[in-house]
C-alpha cells in the first residue's frame, strides 16, 4: 500500500483519543472558571456595602449633642417614663388618687389584720364633749385599721386639728390594743360677728360654728377681736356681780375698748384704760343711786373726769316739764 493509505488509517485510529483530551481540557477550564467566580463572589460579599445617605438639613446643636451622648436604650426608658407619667397624670386628673391610696392602704391593713395585728380594744381617756366614735373618726381609725400600720403621730395630729381637742397622746400596745388620751377645751363664751354666733373656748378657738341649745346660757361677746380678748375682760367683769348680772353682751369696739349692752337695752360705754375703776364706779352708782333702774338709754364713761347719762325720750320730756313747773313765775310789772 502507498504511503498515503497508511497515513489515512493512522489518522482514523487516533481520532477518539484526541476527542477525549479536548474534553478534559474543557472541563479543566470550566472548573477554573467556577473557582474564580467563587473567589470573586466571596470578595464581593466581604467588601462593605455603600450606605445610602439622604440629604438633610444639619441638626440643631443641642439635638446633635443628645444624639451623640445619649446612652443606649435611653429612648426606650424615656418612652416608659412618659407612659408612666401619663398614667399618673390620668389618675390625678381623674380624681382617683385618693381611691387608689385608700385601696392600697386597705390591702396592707387586711394583710396585717389577718396576721394578728387587728385593733381588738380601744381605750379613750379625757373625753367630755366628744363621743368615742367621734374621737376615732377624727383620728382616722376605723374597722379596717391595723395596729401594725397605724401611724400614731398622724393620728395625734389629726386629733389636735379638731378645735375641741387641746392635746392628745396616742399609744400602741401590740398586738392589738390602742390607747388615746385627750385634753378637751371647754366652752367659754358665745362670740357674735357679722350676725353669726359661734361657741368659743377661753383661748378664742371656735369650737362650734353654730349655737347648740346646751350653750345658750354662756356670756356673749360681740365684734372683731372679741374672741381673743374675752377671757381677761369677762374675768374682770365677774368681779362686779352688780354689773355682770344685768349685762346681756360685751361689745368690743374698734378692737380697743368695751361697751356693755344691758338686758334692758342700756349702753354703757367704758373707757379704753382703767376699766377696773370704771366698773367699780358703775357698780357703786347702781347700788347707791339705782342707776340701772332709771329711765336711761346710755351711760358714757369714756372721759376720765366725768360721767354722762343719756335719758330716754320720755324721761327727757318729763324732766323738761318738771323744770318748767319749777321755774319761778315773773311778778307783775317786771320786764
Backbone bond lengths (Angstrom), bond angles and torsions (degrees), N, CA, C in turn:
res aa  C-N    CA-C-N  psi(-1)  N-CA   C-N-CA  omega(-1)  CA-C   N-CA-C  phi
1 X - - - 1.497 - - 1.510 108.42 -
2 X 1.365 113.63 151.48 1.465 115.82 -177.44 1.498 111.35 -78.68
3 X 1.253 115.99 169.04 1.485 120.74 -177.99 1.495 112.90 -63.18
4 X 1.293 116.29 -30.51 1.482 118.04 -178.36 1.486 110.87 -67.20
5 X 1.339 116.66 -36.71 1.461 119.23 179.53 1.521 111.63 -65.60
6 X 1.282 119.77 -38.64 1.459 121.99 -179.17 1.517 110.91 -67.83
7 X 1.271 114.80 -38.59 1.469 117.15 179.13 1.512 111.37 -66.23
8 X 1.302 116.99 -37.19 1.472 120.36 179.98 1.512 110.74 -65.07
9 X 1.316 120.79 -39.77 1.460 122.24 -179.77 1.529 109.90 -69.81
10 X 1.336 114.47 -37.66 1.464 117.21 179.32 1.509 111.06 -63.50
11 X 1.312 116.40 -37.84 1.486 118.75 179.55 1.514 111.55 -67.53
12 X 1.275 119.85 -35.84 1.480 122.61 -179.47 1.532 110.29 -72.32
13 X 1.374 113.86 -38.87 1.469 116.34 179.40 1.544 112.11 -67.62
14 X 1.320 120.97 -26.40 1.485 124.00 179.29 1.538 113.31 -88.69
15 X 1.249 121.07 -2.79 1.488 123.04 -176.81 1.509 114.48 -61.70
16 X 1.339 124.75 -48.87 1.472 123.87 -179.23 1.510 113.82 -63.31
17 X 1.296 120.52 -39.83 1.479 122.60 179.16 1.523 111.02 -62.85
18 X 1.311 113.55 -39.80 1.473 117.21 179.47 1.514 111.00 -64.67
19 X 1.314 116.86 -38.96 1.498 119.30 178.56 1.523 111.62 -65.19
20 X 1.315 118.79 -39.22 1.474 122.41 -179.90 1.513 111.43 -63.45
21 X 1.330 115.79 -43.35 1.468 119.09 179.17 1.524 111.92 -62.91
22 X 1.332 113.47 -38.66 1.479 116.52 179.29 1.521 111.47 -65.79
23 X 1.341 115.25 -36.61 1.483 118.78 178.73 1.514 110.95 -66.06
24 X 1.335 117.32 -43.64 1.483 119.82 178.59 1.527 111.84 -61.35
25 X 1.292 116.52 -35.98 1.466 119.26 179.34 1.525 111.91 -66.00
26 X 1.311 113.02 -40.13 1.483 116.84 178.70 1.536 111.30 -65.34
27 X 1.339 115.80 -40.13 1.472 119.37 179.86 1.526 111.09 -63.48
28 X 1.319 114.42 -40.56 1.480 117.88 179.29 1.523 111.09 -62.68
29 X 1.334 114.49 -40.16 1.476 118.05 179.35 1.515 111.72 -65.74
30 X 1.327 117.20 -39.88 1.478 119.94 178.77 1.528 111.35 -64.46
31 X 1.329 115.63 -40.58 1.469 119.01 179.06 1.513 111.58 -63.29
32 X 1.333 114.50 -43.20 1.474 117.64 179.03 1.521 111.40 -63.76
33 X 1.338 114.02 -37.87 1.471 116.98 179.14 1.521 111.15 -66.30
34 X 1.355 116.48 -39.48 1.480 119.88 178.89 1.513 111.06 -63.45
35 X 1.345 114.78 -42.94 1.471 117.92 179.66 1.515 110.65 -62.79
36 X 1.305 115.31 -41.22 1.460 118.34 178.53 1.504 112.63 -63.33
37 X 1.354 115.42 -38.33 1.480 118.51 178.89 1.521 111.55 -65.09
38 X 1.348 115.79 -39.63 1.471 119.92 178.88 1.518 110.71 -63.11
39 X 1.336 115.40 -44.04 1.472 119.26 179.62 1.510 111.34 -61.94
40 X 1.343 116.07 -43.04 1.472 119.26 179.43 1.535 111.08 -65.10
41 X 1.334 116.48 -39.22 1.468 119.22 179.27 1.517 111.68 -65.51
42 X 1.332 115.47 -39.01 1.476 118.95 178.97 1.517 110.64 -65.48
43 X 1.279 117.19 -42.16 1.461 120.37 178.49 1.530 111.20 -64.04
44 X 1.323 114.66 -37.60 1.470 119.07 179.65 1.523 111.24 -65.44
45 X 1.342 115.36 -40.45 1.466 118.91 179.72 1.522 111.85 -68.61
46 X 1.299 116.64 -34.88 1.479 119.53 -179.33 1.522 112.26 -74.03
47 X 1.309 115.93 -23.71 1.464 119.41 -178.58 1.534 109.63 -70.53
48 X 1.373 121.20 129.89 1.481 123.05 -179.90 1.509 111.88 -61.48
49 X 1.336 112.98 135.82 1.454 118.98 -179.81 1.528 110.83 -75.82
50 X 1.256 117.29 140.43 1.489 118.63 176.65 1.533 110.22 -68.19
51 X 1.336 116.25 134.24 1.464 121.97 -179.54 1.511 110.03 -84.94
52 X 1.311 112.00 140.79 1.463 119.01 178.82 1.520 109.15 -79.95
53 X 1.253 120.17 123.04 1.460 125.02 -179.36 1.510 109.01 -113.92
54 X 1.319 112.54 137.70 1.461 119.66 178.02 1.515 108.90 -105.99
55 X 1.247 115.11 137.98 1.457 119.74 176.87 1.514 109.74 -73.13
56 X 1.304 117.52 124.26 1.460 121.42 177.52 1.520 108.91 -143.76
57 X 1.302 112.94 164.68 1.452 118.48 -179.75 1.527 109.52 -71.48
58 X 1.288 118.04 147.33 1.479 119.72 -179.83 1.534 111.13 -62.93
59 X 1.357 116.53 140.37 1.461 121.48 -178.40 1.518 110.56 -68.69
60 X 1.344 113.90 157.32 1.458 119.42 175.19 1.525 109.10 -63.24
61 X 1.307 115.79 151.77 1.466 119.94 -176.52 1.525 112.65 -57.57
62 X 1.354 116.31 -41.80 1.466 119.24 -179.50 1.517 111.18 -69.07
63 X 1.351 116.71 -37.59 1.463 119.72 179.05 1.523 110.05 -65.75
64 X 1.309 116.42 -39.81 1.463 120.07 178.49 1.527 111.20 -62.79
65 X 1.325 116.69 -40.92 1.463 119.91 178.44 1.528 111.31 -64.39
66 X 1.340 115.83 -41.36 1.467 119.46 179.21 1.516 110.44 -63.14
67 X 1.358 116.55 -45.51 1.461 119.83 -179.71 1.527 111.68 -63.78
68 X 1.317 116.86 -31.38 1.456 120.37 -176.81 1.522 112.53 -77.94
69 X 1.360 116.30 -41.29 1.457 119.99 -172.57 1.526 114.33 -105.61
70 X 1.330 118.34 -0.46 1.460 119.86 -179.83 1.527 109.63 -67.20
71 X 1.359 117.80 129.96 1.462 120.25 -179.54 1.524 111.09 -63.92
72 X 1.320 115.13 160.77 1.460 120.06 178.22 1.525 110.27 -63.27
73 X 1.317 116.81 140.72 1.466 125.63 179.50 1.528 112.92 63.26
74 X 1.321 116.63 16.59 1.467 118.60 177.14 1.520 110.72 -66.15
75 X 1.313 117.37 -30.68 1.465 120.36 178.73 1.512 112.18 -64.52
76 X 1.351 115.99 -39.37 1.468 119.52 177.83 1.519 110.22 -64.57
77 X 1.339 116.18 -44.30 1.469 119.98 179.05 1.528 110.80 -61.50
78 X 1.343 116.22 -41.59 1.466 119.33 179.60 1.524 110.95 -64.59
79 X 1.314 117.11 -37.02 1.461 120.38 178.74 1.520 111.30 -65.58
80 X 1.354 115.28 -43.07 1.469 119.09 178.34 1.524 111.00 -62.42
81 X 1.333 115.71 -43.92 1.467 119.64 178.67 1.521 111.04 -62.03
82 X 1.328 116.42 -39.07 1.453 119.77 179.48 1.524 110.86 -64.70
83 X 1.331 117.39 -40.89 1.459 120.84 178.49 1.530 111.52 -65.53
84 X 1.349 115.05 -41.78 1.470 118.21 177.47 1.524 111.28 -64.79
85 X 1.324 116.18 -40.61 1.463 119.49 177.31 1.513 112.06 -62.72
86 X 1.322 116.26 -40.34 1.461 119.74 178.27 1.518 111.23 -63.78
87 X 1.342 116.05 -40.77 1.464 119.35 178.02 1.519 111.25 -64.24
88 X 1.351 116.60 -43.09 1.468 120.04 178.74 1.520 111.04 -63.42
89 X 1.336 116.34 -41.66 1.469 119.91 178.20 1.525 110.74 -61.60
90 X 1.333 116.15 -39.85 1.458 118.90 178.55 1.515 112.73 -64.42
91 X 1.346 115.94 -38.33 1.470 119.51 178.34 1.517 111.00 -64.44
92 X 1.356 116.11 -44.64 1.465 120.12 -178.96 1.523 110.83 -69.36
93 X 1.335 115.74 -46.94 1.469 119.69 -177.44 1.513 111.61 -63.86
94 X 1.316 116.48 -35.27 1.459 119.90 -179.23 1.513 113.87 -81.82
95 X 1.327 117.39 -2.31 1.455 120.03 178.20 1.521 113.45 76.02
96 X 1.339 116.88 25.62 1.461 120.17 -177.34 1.523 112.90 -101.59
97 X 1.328 117.80 2.65 1.453 120.27 -176.80 1.527 111.25 -63.56
98 X 1.325 116.00 -44.52 1.466 119.39 -179.25 1.525 110.67 -64.73
99 X 1.328 116.38 -40.29 1.456 119.68 178.93 1.528 111.03 -64.43
100 X 1.331 116.38 -41.87 1.451 120.57 179.12 1.524 111.06 -64.13
101 X 1.325 116.50 -43.15 1.466 120.63 178.73 1.519 111.06 -64.87
102 X 1.341 116.05 -40.91 1.455 119.37 179.57 1.527 111.43 -64.98
103 X 1.328 115.81 -40.25 1.459 119.90 179.48 1.522 111.36 -63.53
104 X 1.344 116.12 -42.67 1.462 120.03 178.18 1.522 111.25 -64.34
105 X 1.346 116.78 -41.00 1.461 120.68 179.15 1.524 111.19 -65.41
106 X 1.329 116.87 -42.89 1.469 119.94 179.01 1.524 111.06 -63.36
107 X 1.327 116.62 -36.43 1.463 119.91 -179.35 1.521 111.48 -65.32
108 X 1.335 117.02 -48.39 1.463 119.00 -179.25 1.522 111.56 -68.37
109 X 1.359 117.35 -33.79 1.460 119.59 176.91 1.523 111.14 -66.79
110 X 1.336 116.53 -37.78 1.464 119.76 178.54 1.527 110.68 -63.22
111 X 1.333 116.47 -39.56 1.464 120.20 178.09 1.525 110.31 -64.95
112 X 1.350 116.45 -43.35 1.471 120.15 179.87 1.524 111.14 -66.35
113 X 1.329 117.22 -39.63 1.461 120.22 179.05 1.513 111.39 -63.68
114 X 1.327 116.17 -41.34 1.467 119.30 178.71 1.520 111.58 -67.60
115 X 1.336 117.19 -21.92 1.459 121.08 178.42 1.525 112.38 -86.74
116 X 1.366 118.23 0.57 1.458 121.15 175.66 1.510 115.86 104.87
117 X 1.347 117.75 12.29 1.465 120.39 -179.03 1.526 111.91 -107.47
118 X 1.313 117.27 28.85 1.467 121.18 176.10 1.524 109.87 -70.75
119 X 1.355 117.50 143.14 1.466 121.85 177.96 1.523 107.66 -75.62
120 X 1.322 115.16 105.17 1.460 120.54 -174.68 1.523 112.62 -90.18
121 X 1.345 117.87 -29.24 1.464 120.81 -178.98 1.516 110.01 -144.67
122 X 1.347 115.78 144.79 1.468 122.64 -179.91 1.516 108.81 -130.35
123 X 1.326 117.27 129.12 1.467 122.77 176.01 1.529 108.72 -116.86
124 X 1.340 116.46 122.39 1.467 121.73 -179.52 1.523 108.19 -119.12
125 X 1.321 116.92 121.57 1.460 122.83 -177.54 1.524 110.64 -116.20
126 X 1.346 115.84 143.56 1.459 121.39 173.78 1.515 115.78 95.67
127 X 1.306 118.89 -2.25 1.466 120.30 -177.97 1.533 109.62 -79.97
128 X 1.356 114.03 142.27 1.466 121.56 176.68 1.519 110.74 -131.63
129 X 1.300 115.72 -54.64 1.465 119.97 -179.83 1.530 112.11 -85.32
130 X 1.307 117.21 -32.54 1.458 122.16 -176.40 1.521 111.08 -93.31
131 X 1.328 116.44 142.75 1.461 120.95 175.99 1.521 110.03 -83.73
132 X 1.328 116.21 169.21 1.457 120.07 179.84 1.525 111.00 -64.11
133 X 1.331 116.82 -41.40 1.471 119.74 178.64 1.520 111.26 -63.48
134 X 1.331 117.46 -36.94 1.466 120.29 178.63 1.524 111.08 -66.42
135 X 1.335 117.49 -40.09 1.461 121.05 179.04 1.524 110.62 -63.78
136 X 1.337 117.13 -44.57 1.462 120.45 179.73 1.522 111.19 -65.47
137 X 1.328 116.65 -40.79 1.461 119.99 179.42 1.525 110.97 -64.75
138 X 1.334 117.26 -40.60 1.465 120.94 178.12 1.528 110.58 -62.86
139 X 1.346 116.23 -40.26 1.462 120.34 -179.66 1.511 114.46 -77.89
140 X 1.342 117.33 -8.26 1.460 120.54 179.33 1.513 113.70 79.18
141 X 1.329 117.30 22.54 1.464 121.90 179.00 1.521 108.36 -97.51
142 X 1.344 117.01 124.23 1.458 121.15 -179.41 1.522 110.22 -135.48
143 X 1.324 115.45 -172.87 1.451 120.18 -176.72 1.510 114.47 -67.21
144 X 1.338 117.88 -17.87 1.464 121.30 178.93 1.524 112.61 -89.57
145 X 1.319 117.67 -11.34 1.466 120.60 -174.99 1.527 110.67 -69.45
146 X 1.314 115.14 143.22 1.465 121.18 174.06 1.524 108.86 -115.23
147 X 1.326 115.73 147.91 1.456 119.12 -178.76 1.526 111.24 -66.43
148 X 1.332 117.53 -29.31 1.455 121.22 -177.35 1.520 111.88 -64.27
149 X 1.332 117.08 -44.22 1.466 121.07 -175.95 1.530 112.77 -100.54
150 X 1.306 118.83 7.55 1.463 121.31 177.67 1.528 109.29 -76.79
151 X 1.332 116.20 122.62 1.465 121.67 179.51 1.521 108.66 -90.01
152 X 1.329 116.58 106.59 1.465 121.20 -176.47 1.524 112.05 -62.22
153 X 1.331 117.32 -37.67 1.466 120.58 179.99 1.524 110.97 -65.45
154 X 1.326 116.66 -40.37 1.463 120.08 178.74 1.518 111.01 -65.65
155 X 1.325 117.57 -42.62 1.465 121.12 177.90 1.524 110.40 -61.06
156 X 1.318 116.68 -41.09 1.472 120.87 179.89 1.524 111.00 -63.37
157 X 1.330 117.16 -44.09 1.459 120.53 179.97 1.529 111.27 -64.67
158 X 1.316 116.89 -38.51 1.464 119.83 177.33 1.522 110.93 -64.21
159 X 1.319 116.76 -40.14 1.461 119.96 179.56 1.528 110.92 -66.03
160 X 1.323 117.12 -43.45 1.466 120.55 -178.60 1.521 112.40 -69.24
161 X 1.340 116.61 -20.27 1.462 119.25 177.41 1.522 111.95 -72.93
162 X 1.329 117.44 -16.36 1.462 120.55 176.98 1.524 109.13 -79.25
163 X 1.337 119.41 132.62 1.470 120.53 -175.25 1.525 113.84 -63.66
164 X 1.321 118.33 -24.63 1.463 119.89 -179.88 1.526 112.38 -73.34
165 X 1.328 117.99 -21.14 1.465 121.58 -172.99 1.524 109.37 -105.37
166 X 1.333 115.45 115.60 1.466 120.40 179.96 1.519 111.71 -85.18
167 X 1.334 117.57 -34.19 1.460 121.81 -178.31 1.518 108.79 -149.74
168 X 1.332 116.50 151.05 1.462 120.74 -178.40 1.523 109.85 -149.90
169 X 1.337 115.40 145.78 1.460 123.25 174.88 1.519 108.20 -131.83
170 X 1.331 116.43 132.49 1.463 121.60 -178.48 1.528 108.30 -121.87
171 X 1.336 115.84 124.72 1.458 121.51 -179.04 1.526 109.60 -124.08
172 X 1.348 116.03 138.70 1.468 121.90 177.98 1.535 108.78 -113.36
173 X 1.325 115.41 129.41 1.465 121.62 177.01 1.525 107.90 -120.64
174 X 1.337 115.46 107.57 1.461 120.09 -176.49 1.533 110.33 -71.13
175 X 1.328 116.62 145.93 1.472 125.33 12.61 1.528 115.72 -94.63
176 X 1.376 119.03 -11.68 1.456 116.67 -172.22 1.518 116.44 -154.30
177 X 1.335 119.64 31.48 1.463 121.60 -179.65 1.527 110.49 -119.78
178 X 1.328 115.56 133.08 1.469 122.56 -179.65 1.518 108.95 -122.25
179 X 1.335 116.89 132.75 1.460 122.34 178.52 1.525 109.74 -124.10
180 X 1.338 116.41 129.84 1.468 122.55 179.92 1.527 108.39 -125.51
181 X 1.316 116.82 122.14 1.466 122.95 176.22 1.525 108.02 -112.80
182 X 1.333 116.44 126.86 1.461 120.36 -178.60 1.522 110.02 -128.09
183 X 1.328 114.76 155.28 1.471 122.84 171.66 1.522 106.42 -119.02
184 X 1.315 116.75 114.69 1.455 121.15 -176.69 1.525 111.47 -87.97
185 X 1.316 115.47 148.14 1.459 120.75 168.65 1.526 108.86 -77.95
186 X 1.327 115.26 156.33 1.468 120.60 178.33 1.523 109.86 -107.78
187 X 1.313 115.20 144.74 1.465 120.06 175.41 1.526 108.51 -67.33
188 X 1.325 116.89 125.44 1.469 121.48 -173.02 1.523 112.76 -111.24
189 X 1.314 116.94 -42.91 1.467 120.32 -175.78 1.524 109.54 -158.10
190 X 1.328 113.72 171.15 1.460 121.21 172.55 1.522 108.09 -103.57
191 X 1.316 115.69 138.81 1.466 121.26 -178.21 1.523 108.67 -121.95
192 X 1.322 115.15 124.73 1.463 120.31 179.01 1.521 109.59 -111.78
193 X 1.341 114.08 128.57 1.454 120.14 175.08 1.522 108.49 -149.48
194 X 1.332 115.48 133.44 1.464 121.95 -179.03 1.527 111.53 55.23
195 X 1.311 115.20 35.65 1.463 120.22 175.90 1.516 115.03 80.72
196 X 1.324 118.46 1.32 1.456 121.79 -179.69 1.520 110.13 -111.48
197 X 1.326 115.98 140.36 1.461 122.02 -177.89 1.521 109.57 -110.20
198 X 1.338 115.73 131.00 1.463 121.98 177.87 1.515 109.51 -125.43
199 X 1.321 115.80 158.94 1.454 122.55 174.21 1.522 107.97 -95.09
200 X 1.333 117.42 128.47 1.459 120.96 -178.07 1.517 110.90 -123.09
201 X 1.329 115.07 158.47 1.463 121.28 173.73 1.523 108.75 -92.06
202 X 1.328 116.54 178.61 1.468 118.78 -176.70 1.525 112.78 -71.42
203 X 1.338 118.26 -14.47 1.463 120.30 175.26 1.520 112.40 -95.91
204 X 1.325 117.26 6.94 1.457 121.53 175.69 1.512 114.94 91.53
205 X 1.331 118.77 -1.47 1.463 121.23 179.45 1.532 109.73 -69.16
206 X 1.323 116.31 135.57 1.468 121.13 178.88 1.522 108.06 -80.97
207 X 1.328 116.03 114.34 1.455 121.09 -178.46 1.527 111.88 -86.66
208 X 1.310 116.17 -39.72 1.463 121.90 178.50 1.522 107.81 -138.33
209 X 1.324 116.15 135.51 1.466 120.29 179.99 1.525 112.21 -89.21
210 X 1.311 116.44 12.22 1.459 121.65 174.90 1.528 106.81 -140.46
211 X 1.317 117.79 -178.37 1.464 121.35 -175.46 1.522 110.48 -112.98
212 X 1.333 118.09 96.55 1.460 119.93 173.61 1.523 110.80 -66.75
213 X 1.317 116.38 151.81 1.461 121.07 -174.85 1.522 111.99 -61.10
214 X 1.318 117.58 -31.72 1.468 119.82 -175.57 1.527 113.27 -71.83
215 X 1.344 117.70 -8.36 1.464 120.41 -177.95 1.527 113.33 -112.87
216 X 1.318 117.93 11.96 1.470 119.66 -174.87 1.529 112.82 -68.00
217 X 1.306 118.11 -19.56 1.467 120.58 -177.90 1.524 113.37 -87.71
218 X 1.311 118.65 -1.02 1.470 121.19 179.59 1.527 110.38 -70.34
219 X 1.344 117.67 151.45 1.478 120.02 176.77 1.523 111.24 -62.63
220 X 1.329 114.90 151.23 1.464 121.09 -175.72 1.518 110.13 -111.22
221 X 1.336 116.01 129.33 1.465 121.72 172.43 1.521 107.52 -119.77
222 X 1.340 115.38 147.77 1.462 120.80 -172.30 1.517 109.39 -131.66
223 X 1.354 115.79 141.68 1.453 120.57 171.47 1.517 114.09 110.64
224 X 1.323 115.20 160.35 1.451 122.13 178.72 1.524 110.57 -65.52
225 X 1.330 116.27 130.58 1.456 121.54 -179.37 1.512 114.19 85.81
226 X 1.319 117.12 -8.65 1.468 119.60 -178.29 1.516 112.07 -64.99
227 X 1.355 117.00 -30.89 1.465 120.13 -175.60 1.530 111.99 -65.56
228 X 1.330 117.80 -32.55 1.461 120.66 -178.20 1.529 112.65 -89.50
229 X 1.320 118.20 -16.80 1.467 121.69 179.28 1.523 112.37 -104.89
230 X 1.313 117.68 -2.12 1.471 121.00 -174.22 1.520 111.86 -66.29
231 X 1.337 117.59 -38.04 1.462 120.07 -174.72 1.527 111.89 -57.00
232 X 1.319 116.93 -51.03 1.470 120.44 -176.98 1.523 111.24 -68.75
233 X 1.341 117.32 -41.71 1.463 118.52 -176.49 1.528 111.47 -69.46
234 X 1.315 117.53 -43.28 1.466 119.45 -179.20 1.526 111.45 -66.85
235 X 1.341 116.42 -31.17 1.469 119.16 175.13 1.525 110.45 -66.21
236 X 1.336 117.34 -38.48 1.464 121.28 176.65 1.523 111.18 -68.24
237 X 1.323 116.62 -42.59 1.460 120.49 -179.45 1.531 111.40 -63.63
238 X 1.334 116.61 -34.81 1.468 120.10 -178.60 1.530 112.21 -64.86
239 X 1.317 117.83 -17.15 1.466 120.97 178.40 1.521 111.71 -74.54
240 X 1.335 117.09 -11.59 1.472 121.02 -178.64 1.530 108.66 -125.36
241 X 1.312 116.81 78.97 1.471 120.64 -177.42 1.527 113.10 -60.00
242 X 1.346 117.72 -25.80 1.459 120.90 177.22 1.532 110.84 -59.36
243 X 1.349 115.65 -31.30 1.454 121.02 -179.61 1.531 111.29 -96.12
244 X 1.317 116.70 -44.14 1.469 119.61 -176.08 1.520 112.60 -64.78
245 X 1.329 117.42 -29.67 1.464 120.16 -178.03 1.531 112.39 -69.07
246 X 1.332 117.83 -22.28 1.465 120.38 -179.48 1.529 111.96 -107.83
247 X 1.339 116.69 6.02 1.461 121.07 -178.07 1.530 109.89 -87.68
248 X 1.315 115.87 131.11 1.468 121.79 176.53 1.524 111.34 -94.51
249 X 1.323 117.15 -39.42 1.460 120.89 -178.22 1.521 109.85 -154.94
250 X 1.318 115.17 151.35 1.461 122.51 172.79 1.530 107.71 -110.49
251 X 1.340 116.50 123.50 1.459 121.81 -173.83 1.528 108.97 -109.16
252 X 1.337 115.25 123.16 1.457 120.67 179.05 1.521 108.22 -88.19
253 X 1.337 117.01 117.16 1.458 122.50 -172.07 1.526 109.87 -104.94
254 X 1.334 115.21 122.09 1.466 120.14 176.45 1.507 114.26 59.75
255 X 1.313 116.90 20.39 1.469 122.73 -177.98 1.532 111.07 56.05
256 X 1.350 115.64 30.08 1.475 119.74 -177.60 1.520 112.91 -127.16
257 X 1.327 117.36 -43.09 1.460 120.42 -173.34 1.523 109.15 -144.76
258 X 1.372 114.88 175.93 1.456 121.11 -174.38 1.534 110.98 -117.06
259 X 1.319 114.40 145.87 1.465 123.28 164.65 1.522 108.40 -114.91
260 X 1.317 115.64 151.57 1.456 120.82 173.93 1.525 109.10 -109.85
261 X 1.321 116.08 131.01 1.466 120.59 172.06 1.529 106.44 -105.76
262 X 1.354 115.29 112.07 1.459 120.03 -178.09 1.520 110.43 -79.11
263 X 1.316 115.67 165.96 1.457 121.39 -175.51 1.520 112.62 -65.27
264 X 1.323 117.48 -26.25 1.465 120.18 178.75 1.534 112.19 -91.83
265 X 1.348 116.57 8.51 1.457 120.15 176.13 1.507 115.12 94.88
266 X 1.303 119.58 -0.83 1.467 122.30 179.99 1.529 109.65 -74.00
267 X 1.342 115.42 136.78 1.464 121.15 176.34 1.514 109.38 -101.67
268 X 1.321 115.99 128.56 1.456 122.26 175.80 1.515 107.35 -112.28
269 X 1.341 116.25 115.68 1.457 121.26 -177.92 1.525 108.77 -95.85
270 X 1.323 115.95 107.28 1.458 121.64 -176.49 1.522 110.56 -85.87
271 X 1.324 118.35 156.34 1.468 120.86 178.90 1.527 110.64 -75.13
272 X 1.320 115.12 163.85 1.466 119.72 178.34 1.508 111.18 -71.28
273 X 1.329 117.11 -35.42 1.464 122.28 179.76 1.526 110.07 -118.34
274 X 1.329 114.75 163.67 1.469 121.69 177.69 1.532 111.48 56.26
275 X 1.312 115.49 45.70 1.468 121.00 -178.63 1.520 110.48 -67.33
276 X 1.322 117.75 -32.96 1.463 121.39 -178.31 1.519 111.02 -59.29
277 X 1.354 117.61 -47.66 1.466 120.69 179.76 1.522 111.69 -66.80
278 X 1.344 116.78 -34.31 1.470 119.90 178.69 1.523 110.62 -64.57
279 X 1.310 117.66 -42.50 1.471 120.43 178.60 1.523 110.91 -67.75
280 X 1.337 117.04 -36.35 1.469 120.15 178.03 1.530 110.30 -64.38
281 X 1.325 116.72 -42.19 1.466 120.28 178.64 1.527 111.02 -66.33
282 X 1.305 116.68 -40.59 1.462 121.06 179.59 1.520 110.70 -63.21
283 X 1.328 116.67 -41.58 1.459 120.85 178.42 1.526 111.05 -64.97
284 X 1.318 116.94 -38.76 1.465 121.17 178.91 1.529 111.50 -66.46
285 X 1.342 117.11 -41.18 1.463 120.40 179.58 1.527 111.51 -62.98
286 X 1.315 115.93 -39.47 1.473 117.27 179.71 1.523 110.77 -71.75
287 X 1.315 116.72 -36.77 1.457 119.81 -178.68 1.531 111.23 -69.83
288 X 1.327 117.56 -37.23 1.466 120.47 -176.29 1.522 112.74 -97.30
289 X 1.330 118.56 -34.38 1.456 121.08 -174.81 1.533 113.41 -112.25
290 X 1.324 117.44 1.93 1.469 121.33 -177.92 1.536 110.53 53.98
291 X 1.321 115.66 48.24 1.457 120.59 -174.14 1.525 112.26 -60.71
292 X 1.311 116.38 -43.10 1.464 119.36 -175.06 1.533 112.71 -73.97
293 X 1.306 116.30 -13.06 1.470 119.61 179.22 1.523 112.34 -90.47
294 X 1.289 116.56 -4.89 1.463 120.28 -177.93 1.525 110.97 -85.49
295 X 1.327 114.89 166.09 1.464 121.41 -176.76 1.527 108.75 -86.75
296 X 1.344 114.33 78.17 1.465 120.30 -177.45 1.536 108.43 -126.46
297 X 1.336 115.16 162.46 1.465 119.80 178.71 1.523 112.05 -118.69
298 X 1.355 118.38 -19.47 1.454 119.68 -178.18 1.514 110.50 -158.49
299 X 1.331 114.12 149.85 1.456 122.54 173.09 1.524 106.52 -128.46
300 X 1.322 115.74 120.48 1.469 120.45 -176.20 1.524 108.78 -107.23
301 X 1.349 116.48 114.64 1.456 122.03 -178.96 1.529 111.32 -117.62
302 X 1.335 117.52 20.30 1.450 120.39 -175.05 1.515 112.92 -70.32
303 X 1.328 117.86 -30.09 1.464 120.48 178.41 1.524 109.20 -86.80
304 X 1.331 117.77 135.30 1.471 119.69 -173.70 1.520 114.21 -69.93
305 X 1.348 118.83 -22.51 1.457 120.22 -174.01 1.518 114.00 -105.70
306 X 1.314 118.74 7.02 1.460 119.72 179.71 1.520 111.48 -156.00
307 X 1.318 114.30 159.36 1.464 122.57 176.08 1.519 107.51 -128.27
308 X 1.318 116.43 127.39 1.455 121.70 -177.98 1.514 109.99 -113.37
309 X 1.331 114.96 129.87 1.466 121.01 179.09 1.520 108.25 -112.46
310 X 1.307 116.69 126.95 1.463 121.75 178.49 1.524 109.07 -102.44
311 X 1.350 114.87 120.63 1.463 119.99 -179.65 1.523 110.42 -80.14
312 X 1.313 115.32 159.63 1.455 119.69 172.68 1.526 109.37 -71.76
313 X 1.320 117.46 167.85 1.462 120.69 -179.17 1.516 111.49 -59.91
314 X 1.311 116.28 -43.38 1.468 119.62 179.86 1.518 111.15 -65.34
315 X 1.319 116.07 -42.28 1.459 119.49 -179.84 1.518 110.54 -67.24
316 X 1.346 116.60 -36.52 1.463 119.69 178.58 1.523 111.06 -65.80
317 X 1.344 117.66 -40.69 1.465 120.89 177.38 1.515 111.20 -65.55
318 X 1.308 116.32 -43.15 1.462 119.85 178.97 1.526 110.99 -62.82
319 X 1.309 115.85 -39.58 1.460 119.23 178.94 1.521 110.39 -66.89
320 X 1.337 116.95 -39.26 1.460 120.48 178.88 1.520 111.08 -64.40
321 X 1.339 116.51 -42.44 1.470 119.89 177.85 1.512 111.21 -63.81
322 X 1.300 116.82 -37.65 1.458 120.71 179.75 1.522 111.02 -64.04
323 X 1.306 116.33 -40.89 1.458 119.17 178.82 1.522 111.28 -68.12
324 X 1.323 117.43 -34.09 1.465 120.48 177.79 1.515 110.43 -64.56
325 X 1.326 115.47 -41.05 1.468 118.83 -179.28 1.522 111.50 -67.51
326 X 1.323 115.41 -35.36 1.458 119.30 -178.02 1.525 112.82 -81.74
327 X 1.349 117.19 -9.34 1.457 119.90 -179.59 1.526 109.88 -70.34
328 X 1.349 121.14 126.23 1.476 122.74 -177.03 1.522 111.97 -64.63
329 X 1.361 114.08 138.68 1.454 119.36 178.92 1.526 110.74 -78.20
330 X 1.325 116.95 147.22 1.459 121.30 -179.12 1.530 109.29 -75.61
331 X 1.350 117.03 142.07 1.465 122.50 177.55 1.530 109.35 -77.14
332 X 1.344 115.11 156.72 1.454 119.74 179.32 1.510 110.85 -65.24
333 X 1.289 117.15 138.15 1.448 122.90 179.72 1.511 113.77 90.61
334 X 1.377 115.98 -9.74 1.471 117.87 178.57 1.522 109.05 -83.38
335 X 1.304 114.93 141.94 1.459 119.61 -179.26 1.501 108.48 -68.41
